[in-house]
């Protein structure tokens, strides 16, 4: 199973909730995109070809071994992998695991932008929005092309019991109430580069989602995704109360 999301969408929260299940292992971000192999000579190419392998398939063997090692060490039966940049290598993931299944995690794009700005204040507002838009484009393409289960961060944070029950039904495992108290379980990787590392996730308790900014303040490049994901009605933005109309 793979969680597909943008950055700062609550994927670490979803990971630790799922990973608190007795049958589900959800490791920290494994960054498969940047795990590669090198074929260094024509003799190696010849040897691989003779057994029906090439560099890409050798890479897939490595990926599969990494995740299988994680699952075997956990003693559990289901692995759910999450790294936001997986949305950029979906064709390779599907080539590696033809039976892979997907969970699509959505969040209000303006809330994503605010969350990313809080963790990366050195980026300009324009760079922040463009980075999020790149992920959103890939995520939306995945949602239109692949079957899967969709969950919203806002629903997960406000009704974790209901959302995890629906997720467990999708994953084919019985729901366990102990999932909700994820702080009682040992979860590796709550550090920068491996997922969320902020005090909110370290609290060990699901916290209510923050309210997104007014509709009129959603950055233009993100509006199409706010509309596509059901956070905004389709159409031109409505001015916030008391806002001035643009000059003609």
N, C-alpha and C positions, 0 to 999 in steps of 0.2 A: 504494500500500500504506500502511496505517496501523497503527502499534503502539498498542494499547490497553492501558492499565495504570493502576494507582494511582500516586500520588507515591511516591518512594523505593523503587521496585521493581527498579531496575537497568536502566531504559530507556535511560539514557545509555550504559551498557556495551554494550547490544544495538545501539544506534545506531552507535557507533564501530566495532564489529566489522563490521556490515553495510556501513558507509561505507568500510571499508578494501578492499572488493571493487572490482575494476576496472570493473564494470558497474552498481554500485549507488551512488546518491547518497542519503545520509541526513543532511539538514541539521539544525542545532540546532532547538530548539523555536520554532515559528513563530507559535503562539498565534492560530490562525485565529478562535477564538471572539471575540476582541476586535478583529478587523479588520472595520470596518463602513463603509458608504457612507451618504450623506445625500442624500435627494431634497428639495430646498428649496422647490419651488413647484409649483403645479398645472400649469404649463406643462411643466415637466420630466416630471411624471407623464403628461401627455398625449403628450409626445414618446416616452417610453419605451413606453407602451401601444401606440402606433402601430407599433412594431417588435417587439412581443411580449415586452416586458421589464417587470418591476416592480422594486421596491427589493431584494427578496430575490434575484432572479436577477442583478441588477447586482452584488450582493455576491458571488455565486458566481463571476461572471466575474472579479472582482478576486482572489478566492482562487485560482482556477485559473491566472490570470496569474502570481501570486506564485510558486506551486509550479513552473509551467512555466519561469519565468525561472531558478529555482534549478537545475532539471534541465538546461536548455539550457546554462547557464554551466559546469556540471560536465563536459559532454561524455559523460555516461553515458546509459544507456537505461532504468533502473528507478529510481523515486523511492520511498523509504520515509520517511514523515513520522511524527514522534512528538512529541506534547505531551500530558501526562497529562490535561489538562482537555478533550481531544477526546472523552472518554467522555461528556461532558455535552451534546454537540452532534451525536450520531450521526445523528439524523434529518436534520439539515442537511447533514452530510457525504455522506450517501447521496443526498440530493436533488441535490447538486452533482455527485457522481461516482457514477452508478448502478452502475458496474462496479468500484467500490473493493473491495479485498480487505483482510483484517484478520489481524493477528498478536496473539494474546492473551498478555500477559506476566503471570505469577503469581509471587508471593513469599509466604512465610509471613507472615500478618498481624501477628504479634507482632514479627517482625524488621522489618517496615515501620515499626511504631510506634517501635521502638527507634532505627531510623535517622532517622526524622523528628524525634524528640526530640533527637537529637544535633546536628541542624542548626538546630532551632528550640527551644532550651531555654526561651525566654520563654513558650511556650504551656503551659497547664496540661495535666496528663495527660488530663483529660476532653476538653478541646478537641482535643488531639492525636488521641485515639481517634475522636472524632466526625468530624473531617476525613477520616481514613482510611476510616471507614465510609461516608461519602458517595460516595467514589470506588469503594469495593468494591461498593456497591449498583448503581451504574451499570455497572461492569465485568461483574458477574455477569449483569445483564440482557442486556448485549451478547452474552455467551457463550451464553446460552440462545436468543437470537433469530437470531444470525448464524453462518454457517459461517466457518471460519478455522483457523489453525494455532496451537496452544497450546505455549508454552515456559515452563518454570519457571526463575526466576533461579538457584536453587540448582543446577540441572542445567547451565545455561549457564556458571556460574562454575567448576563442578567438572569439566565435560567440554565445553569450548568447541569442540573439533574436531567431536565427534559432533553437538552441537546446531546448529552452523553448517552442517554438512553437510545436516541435515534441513531447516533453514531455506532453504538454497539450492535444494533440491529443490522446496520449496513455491513459491519465487519464480521458478523456471524458469531458473536460471542455474547454471553449473558451479561447484563449490566451489573456493576458492582458499586454500591454506595461509597465504598472506600476510595473510589476514584476522585471524589470531590475534595477530599482532604489530602491534596497532593503533597503538602508540606511534611506529612508523616513518612513519606517515602524518600529514598535517596535518589536524586536526579543529578547526573553529571552535567557539566557543560553550561552552567549559568554564568557565562563570561563572554566578553566581547569576542566576536568572530565565530562563536558556536551557538548563538541564539541571543535571546534577551538576557540582560544581566542587571537590570534596574531593581531598585528596592521593591517595586510593585510585584514582580514575579518572585523575588526572594522572600516575600512575606509568607508564602506557603498557603495563602488563602485567595480564592477567586474574589476579585473586587469589581464593583459596578463600573461599567464603561463611562468614560467622560463624554459629555455632550459634544457633538460636532458644532462647528461655527454655523452661523446663519447661511441659508442657501445662497444668498447673494454674494457671500464671501468665498465660495468655492472657486478655486483657480480655474480659469478657462480651459486649459489643457486637460483638466481632470473631470470636467463636467460630463463629458460623454460617458465616462465610466460610472459616475454617480447616478446617471440616468439609467444606464444599462443594468446596473446592479440594484435598481429600485430604491435608491436613496433620494433621488430628485425626480420630479415629474419632467417629462420630455418638454423641451421648448426653451425659449430665451429666459435668462435669469430674471427673477423678480427683485426689484430694489428693496433693500432693507428699510424698515420704517424710519422715516426721518432722513433718508439718504437723498442727496441731490440728484436730479436727473442729469445725464451727461449733456455737455454743451453741444449745440447743433453746429 
